[in-house]
Amino acid sequence: MAALHISLFGGFEARLGSGEVLPLKGRKTQALVGYLALTPGKRHTRDELVALLWSDRGERQARSSLRQSLSELRKALGDGDDSPLIAGRDAVSLDADAVDVDVAEFEHLIDDGTPTALERAVELYRGDLLDGIGVHDPAFEDWLRDERGRLQERACEALSRLLDHQAVGDTERAIATARRLLALDPLRETTHRALMRLYAGKGERTLALKQYQACHDVLAAELGLSPETETEELAAEIRTGAARTEEAVDPVSDRRASRAEPLPLPDKPSIAVLPFVNISGDPEQEYFSDGVTEDIITELSRFRSLFVIAHNSSFTYKGRAAKVQDIGRELGVQYVVEGSVRKAGDRVRITAQFVEAESGNHLWAERYDRDLEDVFAVQDEVVQAIVSILPEKLGRAALAHASRKSTDNLTAYDYLLRGEWYTRTDYGDPKALEMFEKAVEIDPQCARAYARLAVLHLYNVFRWGVPSEESARKGLEYAELALGIDEDDASVQAIASLAYHLLGQHDRAKIHSENAIALNPNDVYVISRHAHLLAYLGDPAGGIEWMRKEQRLDPHEPESHAESWVEIYYMARQYEQAIAAFERWRNPPFHLYAELAACHAQAGRMDDARAAVAEYERQRPKDYDFGKFAAAHMTMCKYQEDRDHWLEGYRKAGFSV
């Protein structure tokens, strides 16, 4: 049983496992708990929390305020070993195993997607996140506004999907759901039409026409627009008694396709991007929604790990209300991206949803609200945001699908995905090596698997302390095999660059990194590799700039990218930032503790440096040779001054090099 139950929708309430209300009086203490509760298990630095809640105070006063809030929370929770609060010297978190949070359950239920789960999800959404919290700090208000918007969009998603289920055979509940959906988003014209059909289906034409008038009035007042042609035609049909009501929510204009023989699925994640719907009410804005769609298709097509349906085929669905299950069968794809574009005045809102075609389950949804100062800049920004995150979502979905298969039926691509999954959490995991070896055994032309094998063998110098000559030979062999098979794959070029970098062949590494960027400038792995290389080529400022670009494209970047942040910040002499980056990594490889020790030593924090050295010694494998690790690390530096800088840090921390 959880030690702490936290409710954040419609206000703030925290109860102990016994049911007793947690007596927290301070508004900022409640806000602190709410912020931590949205990401249980994640360590938040004290600097981050101070900047979020006490940005209007001096540093000393702000840190004192944070300590007071933590003290209030400790007192309320008790100081026992089972306290869910984990407050260290530099970071604070809530134990994920000791708390349950209504927001987390809400999102899990929406992802589940069954009618029962969706009903429970909308019950949990009792109001805005932390409604009435009354904390006036600009940073917190910005964060809260964004989170409220995101969760409201998810609530609309849940209500919309629930409405789809209820509209067939459960009219009264469907009407209640549609009304609640419009209370959250009164500009959702498709829901107004659904409600008009539902009322008309009950014979209540007066209510149906009142709903039309409500739609007309809100669009005019908020956007200065008239209802869409479809809405006007539906209202006219209702006035004459001719409205069709059997398809209240999802009318399908052509059902013949549902009987067609489905196309076989490709052997890699396959996706169709449907034309984004222009809901601006202005037909002249079609160019914008079509342009967004075309750019997403073009950019996703650059990821050679994906099978992307061409523009001409996707656009055959423009204006059709087809079910995603039918689209998946007709086009032979596993996933569908759909979305909408609404422009009003000087603002634009673009929504995108990622759907599993077979089940119709929504795997991911996002909303982008932007000022419309430069329409093309906005379009480019949103396209970049979508194409940077979708390949990762596709990879995870494909991995989840692969994990449901028996091992005997796994394809080479499934083995590749599994291996890449293991490397995200631990580059030294022996299971990753096994997966990549199986991939090339089944498919000797799997270039990306050879590239991954190259890096694993080279990285073993750091992870296990194996002889560098042996690892270099194997790594170089695999890297050149990968390039020989497919030099037009951006990820192969990036991984080959890393292999040459680890071998100290800096110029070749730079060539392949630049090739990777040219092939796919939206791939966050390609960008992070390039940033890492730049720092070791003597340009840490350039490395930081590229890492910030990567972070903007993928705000939820993999934890393993912390290694690049640590090393780049160290080489830029920004030791405190390097330490903060390390602390974001929940399970770092043990050799990174040596680098952490160097950061602390260079920052003059010798007690922390000695603690990091002790942790390194505790975790390192038997017979691991620090000298071999240091020699391999120095090989990565192009210039002697950078080698001297690393060696100085290691020596200050107490290592013998």
C-alpha positions in Angstrom: 0.0 0.0 0.0 1.3 3.5 -0.9 2.4 5.6 2.0 1.0 8.8 0.5 -2.0 9.4 -1.8 -1.9 12.7 -3.7 -4.8 14.3 -5.5 -3.9 17.3 -7.8 -7.0 17.7 -10.0 -9.4 20.4 -8.7 -7.1 21.5 -5.9 -4.5 19.8 -3.6 -5.0 17.0 -1.1 -2.5 14.6 0.3 -3.4 11.7 2.6 -1.3 9.3 4.5 -1.8 5.5 3.9 -3.9 5.5 7.0 -6.4 8.0 5.4 -5.3 10.9 7.6 -5.0 14.2 5.7 -1.4 15.5 5.5 -1.3 18.8 7.4 0.5 21.1 5.0 -0.3 24.7 5.6 2.2 26.4 3.3 1.0 27.1 -0.2 4.5 26.7 -1.6 5.0 23.5 0.3 1.8 22.2 -1.4 3.0 23.4 -4.7 6.4 21.7 -4.1 4.7 18.4 -3.4 2.5 18.8 -6.4 5.5 19.4 -8.7 7.4 16.4 -7.3 4.3 14.2 -7.5 4.0 14.7 -11.2 7.3 12.9 -11.7 7.7 10.5 -8.8 11.1 8.9 -8.7 12.7 11.7 -10.6 15.4 13.7 -8.8 15.0 17.5 -9.0 18.0 19.6 -8.1 17.6 22.1 -5.3 18.6 24.8 -7.8 15.7 23.8 -10.0 13.2 23.9 -7.2 14.4 27.3 -5.9 14.2 28.7 -9.4 10.6 27.4 -9.8 9.1 28.6 -6.5 11.3 31.3 -5.1 12.7 33.1 -8.1 11.9 36.5 -6.7 14.2 36.1 -3.7 17.9 36.2 -3.3 19.7 32.9 -3.5 20.3 32.6 0.3 16.8 33.5 1.2 15.4 31.2 -1.5 17.4 28.2 -0.3 16.3 28.9 3.2 12.6 28.9 2.1 13.1 25.6 0.4 14.6 24.1 3.5 11.6 25.4 5.5 9.2 23.8 3.1 11.1 20.5 3.2 11.2 20.7 7.0 7.4 21.2 7.1 6.9 18.2 4.8 9.3 16.0 6.8 7.4 16.9 10.0 4.1 16.0 8.4 5.3 12.7 7.0 7.4 11.7 10.0 11.1 10.9 9.9 10.8 7.1 9.6 12.7 5.1 7.1 9.5 4.6 5.2 9.1 8.3 4.4 8.4 8.8 0.7 10.4 12.0 0.7 14.0 11.6 -0.5 15.9 14.9 0.2 19.6 14.8 -0.4 22.2 17.5 -0.3 21.7 18.4 -4.0 18.4 16.9 -5.1 14.9 16.1 -3.9 12.4 13.5 -5.0 9.4 11.4 -4.0 9.7 7.6 -3.9 7.7 6.3 -6.8 6.9 3.1 -5.0 5.5 4.9 -1.9 3.1 7.4 -3.6 0.1 7.2 -5.8 -1.1 10.3 -7.7 -4.4 10.9 -9.4 -2.7 12.5 -12.4 -0.6 9.4 -13.1 -3.6 7.1 -12.8 -5.6 9.5 -15.1 -2.9 9.3 -17.9 -2.5 5.5 -17.5 -6.2 5.0 -17.9 -6.3 7.1 -21.1 -3.4 5.1 -22.5 -5.4 2.0 -21.7 -8.2 3.3 -23.9 -11.0 0.8 -23.0 -14.4 2.4 -22.3 -14.3 1.5 -18.6 -10.8 3.0 -18.3 -11.9 6.2 -20.1 -14.9 6.5 -17.9 -12.7 6.3 -14.8 -10.2 8.8 -16.3 -12.9 11.4 -16.8 -14.2 10.9 -13.3 -10.7 11.6 -12.0 -10.5 14.9 -13.9 -12.3 16.9 -11.2 -10.9 20.3 -12.4 -7.7 22.1 -13.3 -4.4 20.9 -12.0 -3.8 22.4 -8.5 -6.8 24.7 -8.9 -6.7 27.5 -6.3 -3.1 26.9 -5.3 -2.4 30.6 -5.2 1.3 30.6 -5.7 2.5 33.7 -7.5 5.9 33.1 -8.9 6.4 33.7 -12.7 8.3 30.4 -13.2 5.8 28.3 -11.4 2.9 30.1 -13.1 4.4 29.4 -16.5 4.9 25.7 -15.6 1.4 25.4 -14.2 -0.2 27.0 -17.2 1.6 24.6 -19.6 0.7 21.5 -17.5 -2.9 22.5 -17.1 -3.2 23.0 -20.8 -1.6 19.6 -21.5 -3.8 17.7 -19.0 -6.9 19.5 -20.3 -6.1 18.4 -23.8 -5.7 14.8 -22.5 -9.1 15.1 -20.7 -10.6 16.3 -24.1 -9.0 13.3 -25.7 -10.5 10.9 -23.1 -14.0 12.5 -23.5 -13.8 12.4 -27.3 -12.8 8.7 -27.4 -15.5 7.9 -24.8 -18.0 9.8 -26.9 -17.1 7.6 -29.9 -18.0 4.5 -27.8 -21.2 5.9 -26.2 -22.6 7.4 -29.4 -23.6 3.9 -30.6 -26.5 2.7 -28.4 -26.0 4.9 -25.3 -27.5 8.3 -26.3 -28.1 9.8 -22.8 -24.5 9.1 -21.6 -23.2 10.3 -25.0 -25.0 13.6 -24.6 -23.6 14.1 -21.1 -20.1 13.3 -22.3 -20.4 15.7 -25.3 -21.7 18.5 -23.0 -18.7 18.0 -20.7 -16.3 18.0 -23.6 -17.7 21.3 -24.8 -17.4 22.8 -21.3 -13.7 22.2 -21.6 -13.3 23.2 -25.3 -16.4 25.1 -26.5 -14.7 25.7 -29.9 -14.7 22.0 -30.8 -17.1 22.1 -33.7 -17.1 18.4 -34.4 -18.5 17.9 -30.9 -21.2 20.5 -31.5 -22.3 18.5 -34.6 -22.2 15.2 -32.6 -24.5 16.7 -30.0 -26.8 18.1 -32.7 -27.1 14.6 -34.2 -27.7 13.0 -30.8 -30.5 15.4 -29.9 -32.0 14.9 -33.4 -31.8 11.2 -33.0 -34.0 11.5 -29.9 -36.5 13.6 -31.8 -35.5 16.7 -29.9 -35.1 19.0 -32.9 -35.4 22.2 -30.8 -32.5 21.2 -28.6 -30.5 20.2 -31.7 -31.1 23.6 -33.3 -30.3 25.4 -30.0 -26.9 23.5 -30.1 -26.3 24.8 -33.6 -27.0 28.4 -32.4 -24.6 27.9 -29.4 -22.0 26.7 -31.9 -22.6 29.7 -34.1 -22.4 32.2 -31.3 -19.2 30.9 -29.6 -17.3 30.8 -32.9 -18.4 34.3 -33.7 -17.6 35.6 -30.3 -14.2 33.9 -29.8 -12.8 33.7 -33.4 -15.0 35.9 -35.5 -15.9 32.9 -37.7 -19.0 31.2 -39.0 -19.7 27.5 -38.6 -18.3 25.1 -41.2 -20.3 24.1 -44.3 -20.9 20.7 -42.8 -22.4 22.2 -39.7 -24.7 24.5 -41.7 -25.9 21.6 -43.8 -26.6 19.5 -40.8 -28.7 22.3 -39.2 -30.6 22.7 -42.5 -31.3 18.9 -42.5 -32.5 19.0 -38.9 -34.9 21.9 -39.7 -36.5 19.8 -42.5 -36.4 16.6 -40.5 -34.0 14.9 -42.9 -30.9 14.6 -40.7 -29.2 11.2 -40.6 -28.5 10.4 -36.9 -27.2 6.8 -37.0 -23.6 8.1 -37.4 -23.6 10.7 -34.7 -19.8 11.0 -34.2 -17.9 9.1 -36.9 -19.7 9.0 -40.2 -17.8 7.0 -42.8 -18.5 8.1 -46.3 -17.3 4.9 -48.0 -17.4 1.5 -46.4 -16.3 -0.5 -49.3 -12.6 -0.2 -48.3 -13.3 -2.0 -45.0 -13.9 -5.2 -47.1 -10.6 -4.9 -49.0 -7.8 -7.3 -48.5 -5.3 -5.8 -46.1 -1.8 -5.1 -47.3 1.0 -6.9 -45.5 2.9 -4.9 -42.9 6.6 -3.9 -43.6 9.3 -5.4 -41.4 9.9 -2.0 -39.7 7.6 0.6 -38.0 5.2 1.8 -40.7 3.3 5.1 -40.5 0.9 7.2 -42.5 0.5 10.9 -41.8 -3.0 12.0 -42.7 -3.8 15.5 -44.0 -4.1 17.8 -41.0 -7.6 19.2 -40.8 -8.0 22.9 -41.3 -10.5 23.9 -38.6 -9.9 27.6 -38.9 -13.2 28.1 -40.8 -11.3 29.8 -43.6 -10.8 27.7 -46.7 -7.9 29.9 -47.8 -5.9 28.5 -44.9 -5.8 25.0 -46.4 -2.3 25.8 -47.7 -1.1 26.0 -44.1 -2.5 22.7 -42.9 -1.5 20.9 -46.1 2.0 22.4 -45.8 2.4 21.1 -42.2 1.3 17.6 -43.3 3.6 17.6 -46.3 6.6 18.7 -44.3 6.0 16.1 -41.6 5.9 13.4 -44.3 9.1 14.7 -45.9 11.0 14.9 -42.7 9.9 11.5 -41.3 10.9 10.0 -44.7 14.5 10.9 -43.8 14.5 8.3 -41.0 15.6 5.1 -42.8 14.4 3.1 -39.8 10.8 4.0 -40.7 8.4 3.0 -43.5 6.5 6.2 -44.4 3.6 6.3 -46.8 4.1 8.8 -49.6 2.2 12.1 -49.7 0.0 11.1 -52.7 -1.5 8.1 -50.9 -2.0 9.9 -47.6 -3.8 12.7 -49.2 -6.4 10.4 -50.7 -8.0 10.6 -47.2 -8.3 14.4 -47.3 -11.9 15.2 -46.4 -12.9 11.6 -45.7 -14.0 10.5 -42.2 -12.4 7.0 -42.4 -11.6 4.9 -39.4 -7.9 4.4 -38.6 -8.5 0.6 -38.6 -9.5 0.8 -42.3 -6.7 3.2 -43.1 -4.2 0.8 -41.5 -5.5 -2.1 -43.6 -5.8 -0.1 -46.8 -2.2 1.4 -46.6 -0.6 -1.5 -44.8 0.7 0.5 -41.8 0.9 0.0 -38.1 0.5 3.6 -37.0 -1.3 6.8 -38.1 -0.6 10.4 -37.3 -3.6 12.8 -37.5 -4.0 16.3 -36.4 -5.6 19.7 -36.9 -4.7 23.3 -37.5 -6.6 26.3 -36.2 -5.5 29.8 -37.0 -7.3 32.8 -35.4 -5.9 36.3 -35.4 -2.3 36.2 -34.5 -2.3 32.8 -32.9 -2.1 29.2 -34.3 -2.9 26.0 -32.5 -1.7 22.7 -34.0 -2.6 19.3 -32.5 -1.1 16.0 -33.4 -2.0 12.5 -32.4 -0.2 9.2 -32.8 -2.6 6.3 -33.1 -2.1 2.5 -33.3 -4.1 1.6 -36.4 -5.2 -2.0 -35.4 -6.6 -1.0 -32.0 -7.3 2.7 -32.5 -5.5 3.4 -29.3 -3.9 6.8 -28.9 -0.3 6.4 -28.0 0.7 10.0 -27.9 -0.9 13.4 -28.3 0.5 17.0 -28.2 -0.7 20.5 -28.7 1.4 23.4 -30.0 0.2 27.0 -29.3 2.2 29.7 -31.0 2.2 33.4 -32.0 1.8 33.8 -35.7 4.4 36.4 -36.3 6.0 34.4 -39.1 3.7 31.7 -40.5 6.5 29.7 -42.1 8.8 29.9 -39.0 5.9 28.5 -36.9 5.3 25.7 -39.4 9.0 24.8 -39.4 9.1 24.8 -35.6 6.1 22.6 -35.2 7.2 20.1 -37.8 10.6 19.8 -36.2 9.1 19.2 -32.8 6.8 16.4 -34.2 9.4 14.7 -36.3 12.0 14.7 -33.5 9.7 12.9 -31.1 7.8 10.5 -33.4 10.6 8.2 -34.3 11.3 7.6 -30.6 7.6 7.0 -30.0 7.5 4.6 -32.9 10.5 2.8 -31.7 9.0 2.3 -28.3 5.7 1.1 -29.7 7.5 -1.3 -32.0 9.5 -2.6 -29.1 6.3 -3.1 -27.1 4.8 -5.0 -30.0 8.0 -7.1 -30.4 8.0 -8.0 -26.7 4.6 -9.6 -27.1 6.0 -12.1 -29.7 7.6 -15.4 -28.8 11.4 -15.2 -29.1 11.4 -17.8 -32.0 9.4 -15.4 -34.2 11.5 -12.3 -33.7 12.8 -10.7 -36.8 16.2 -9.1 -37.2 14.6 -5.6 -36.8 13.0 -6.6 -33.6 16.3 -7.8 -32.2 17.9 -4.5 -33.3 15.1 -2.6 -31.4 15.6 -4.6 -28.3 19.4 -4.1 -28.3 18.9 -0.3 -28.7 16.4 -0.4 -25.8 19.0 -2.0 -23.5 21.7 0.6 -24.5 19.4 3.4 -23.6 19.6 2.4 -19.9 23.0 0.7 -19.8 25.4 0.7 -22.7 27.3 -2.1 -21.1 24.4 -4.5 -20.7 25.5 -7.9 -22.2 22.0 -8.5 -23.5 22.4 -5.6 -25.9 25.4 -7.2 -27.5 23.5 -10.5 -27.8 20.5 -8.8 -29.5 22.7 -7.0 -32.1 24.6 -10.2 -32.8 21.3 -12.1 -33.4 20.2 -9.2 -35.7 23.2 -9.6 -38.0 23.0 -13.3 -37.9 19.4 -13.2 -39.3 20.1 -10.3 -41.6 23.8 -9.8 -42.6 22.7 -6.5 -44.3 21.5 -4.9 -41.1 23.8 -1.9 -41.2 22.6 -0.3 -38.0 23.2 -3.4 -36.0 26.8 -3.6 -37.2 27.2 0.1 -36.2 25.8 -0.6 -32.7 28.2 -3.6 -32.4 31.1 -1.3 -33.3 30.3 1.2 -30.5 29.6 -1.6 -27.9 33.0 -3.1 -28.5 34.8 0.2 -28.4 32.8 1.3 -25.3 33.9 -1.8 -23.5 37.2 -0.2 -22.8 35.3 2.2 -20.5 32.7 -0.2 -19.2 34.7 -3.3 -18.6 38.4 -2.3 -19.0 39.1 -4.7 -21.8 42.3 -4.3 -23.8 41.9 -1.4 -26.1 43.7 -3.0 -29.0 41.2 -5.9 -29.1 38.2 -3.7 -28.8 39.5 -1.3 -31.4 40.0 -4.0 -33.9 36.5 -5.4 -33.5 34.9 -1.9 -33.4 36.7 -0.7 -36.5 35.7 -3.9 -38.4 32.0 -3.5 -37.5 32.0 0.3 -38.2 33.4 -0.2 -41.7 30.9 -3.1 -42.4 28.0 -0.8 -41.5 29.3 2.0 -43.8 29.8 -0.5 -46.6 26.2 -1.7 -46.4 24.4 1.7 -46.0 26.3 4.9 -45.9 23.1 6.9 -46.5 21.7 6.1 -43.1 22.2 9.0 -40.7 22.3 6.8 -37.6 25.0 4.6 -39.2 27.1 7.7 -40.1 26.7 9.0 -36.5 27.6 5.7 -34.9 30.6 5.3 -37.2 31.7 8.8 -36.2 31.6 7.8 -32.6 33.6 4.7 -33.4 36.3 6.7 -35.1 36.2 9.2 -32.3 36.8 6.5 -29.7 39.8 5.3 -31.8 41.2 8.8 -31.8 40.7 9.3 -35.6 39.3 12.8 -35.1 39.2 14.0 -38.7 37.4 10.9 -39.9 35.0 11.2 -37.0 34.2 14.8 -37.9 33.5 13.9 -41.6 31.0 11.1 -40.6 29.3 13.3 -38.0 28.8 16.1 -40.6 27.5 13.5 -43.0 25.0 12.4 -40.4 23.8 15.9 -39.8 23.4 16.5 -43.5 21.4 13.3 -43.9 19.0 14.0 -41.0 19.3 17.2 -39.0 16.2 16.3 -37.0 17.5 13.1 -35.4 18.3 13.8 -31.8 20.8 11.0 -31.5 22.7 12.4 -34.5 22.7 15.9 -32.9 23.9 14.7 -29.5 26.7 12.7 -31.0 27.8 15.8 -33.0 27.7 18.0 -29.9 29.8 15.5 -28.0 32.4 15.3 -30.8 32.7 19.1 -31.1 33.7 19.4 -27.4 36.5 16.9 -27.9 37.6 18.7 -31.0 38.2 21.8 -28.9 34.8 23.5 -29.3 32.8 22.9 -26.1 30.8 26.1 -26.6 29.6 24.7 -30.0 28.9 21.4 -28.2 26.6 23.1 -25.7 24.8 25.0 -28.5 24.1 21.7 -30.3 23.0 20.0 -27.1 20.5 22.8 -26.5 19.1 22.3 -29.9 18.8 18.6 -29.2 17.1 19.3 -25.9 14.6 21.7 -27.5 13.7 19.0 -30.1 13.4 16.4 -27.4 12.6 18.0 -23.9 12.4 14.4 -22.5 15.8 13.4 -23.8 17.1 9.9 -22.8 19.0 9.9 -19.5 22.0 8.5 -21.3 22.5 11.9 -23.0 23.7 13.1 -19.6 27.1 11.6 -20.4 27.5 14.1 -23.2 26.3 17.0 -21.0 28.7 16.1 -18.2 31.8 15.9 -20.5 30.9 18.9 -22.6 30.3 21.1 -19.5 33.5 19.9 -17.9 35.5 20.8 -21.0 33.8 24.2 -21.0 35.0 24.6 -17.4 31.4 24.8 -16.2 31.8 22.3 -13.4 28.6 23.0 -11.5 26.5 22.5 -14.6 28.3 19.2 -15.3 27.5 18.0 -11.7 23.8 19.0 -12.1 23.7 17.0 -15.4 25.2 13.9 -13.7 22.5 14.1 -11.0 19.8 13.8 -13.6 21.0 10.2 -14.4 19.4 7.7 -12.1 21.6 4.7 -13.0 24.9 6.0 -14.5 27.7 3.6 -15.5 30.2 3.4 -12.7 33.1 5.0 -14.7 31.1 8.2 -14.8 31.8 8.5 -11.1 35.4 9.1 -12.0 34.4 12.0 -14.2 32.0 13.3 -11.5 35.0 13.2 -9.0 37.0 15.3 -11.5 34.2 17.8 -11.7 33.9 18.1 -7.9 37.7 18.4 -7.5 37.9 21.2 -10.1 35.0 23.0 -8.4 36.9 22.8 -5.1 34.4 20.4 -3.5 36.9 17.9 -2.2 34.6 16.0 0.2 32.2 15.4 -2.7 35.1 14.4 -5.0 36.3 11.8 -2.4 32.7 10.5 -2.1 32.5 10.1 -5.9 35.9 8.2 -5.9 34.6 5.9 -3.2 31.5 5.1 -5.2 33.6 4.5 -8.3 35.8 2.0 -6.3 32.7 0.3 -4.8 31.2 -0.3 -8.2 34.1 -1.0 -10.5 34.6 -4.6 -11.7 37.5 -6.7 -10.2 40.8 -6.1 -12.0 39.4 -3.0 -13.8 42.4 -0.8 -14.7 41.8 2.9 -14.3 45.0 3.6 -16.3 43.5 1.9 -19.4 40.3 3.9 -18.9 42.2 7.2 -18.6 44.4 6.4 -21.7 41.3 5.6 -23.8 39.6 8.8 -22.6 42.7 10.9 -23.5 42.6 9.4 -27.0 39.3 11.1 -27.5 40.8 14.5 -27.0 42.3 16.1 -30.1 44.3 18.7 -28.2 46.9 18.3 -25.5 45.4 21.1 -23.4 42.1 19.1 -23.1 44.0 16.0 -22.1 45.9 17.9 -19.5 42.6 19.4 -18.2 41.1 15.9 -17.7 44.3 14.5 -16.1 44.4 17.5 -13.7 40.9 16.8 -12.6 41.5 13.1 -12.0 44.7 13.8 -10.1 43.1 16.4 -7.9 40.3 13.9 -7.1 43.0 11.4 -6.0 43.4 9.0 -8.9 46.9 8.0 -9.9 47.5 8.9 -13.5 
